[in-house]
Amino acid sequence: MTRLGETLLALAGAAAVLALAYAVPWLRFVLTIALAKGLAVLGILLLLRAGQVSFGHALYLALAAYGIAFGTMAVPEALVLIPGAALLSGLVGLVIGLFVVRYREIFFGMLNLALSMVFYSVLEKFYAVTHGADGIRLGPVTYLGRPLAGEAAEWAVLAVALGLALAFGALVRVALASPLGEALAGIKTRETRLDFMGVSPRRVLLAAYVASAVMAGCGGAIIALTTRHVTPAIAYWTTSGELVFIAILGGAGSVLGPFLGAAAYELTRVYAAALVANAWQMVLGLVLLAVIVFAPGGLWGMIARRRPA
């Protein structure tokens, strides 16, 4: 599909999100969470281009979410807190990335998982600071200096999430079509060729890793502002598993895939929990199995096959 076609689809999707949020008010929460997780999966998409999968990106969601929770005690402005939380995730991603980019495939994925679980344990055990499993309730937050509550606050967070999704989607689309994207694909296919060309695979993967941490940080910040309460569960391995699930469900062929997958995941989970409360995980598992068997390219792959190039 052409760049123009993807852009028009993205704008149509944004309009559909706003229309749904207006027509069905309770969906505002679900769609905002879906956009937040889509941002995190968009970062994972960069790593998938290099053939690497992170099973521990919940670490960056949690870092940003707790950064927001602690930050509201000092600076209540959301438009300052979100960049700050993303920067925190990016800096930690840089430090961790210097270590994990030395490894590939399962070792890369499991190292990320191990580090995420270490952070989860810290959040659980340091009760005096993090309040353990009870979590932290966010303080009052302002948007452009205006304190908002209720429906107005929900619309504000949704608007910020949608703006971030469009902005990062455009940036990743450009990055994947640039020499960086070609170098990432080179890591997946024949890494030694990059070395022969004088391109450091580790530096290329590190750049993608830090960018993915920043996007996950933005997602974690949006989740914190939406739920208004953060707990160590956001750093648990199941959250990282959700992100990988969404990446498979949406497909890695386009920057729209992560958001399609996130929306489908959240809506399926909500309706499955309402219809079969004790077996909603089974429904999600069956959905994923069906996608793997009948649509290996994910939801985006299904759409792309039905549209002219």
Order of alpha helices (4+ residues) and beta strands (2+ residues): alpha-alpha-alpha-alpha-alpha-alpha-beta-beta-beta-alpha-alpha-alpha-alpha-beta-alpha-alpha-alpha-alpha
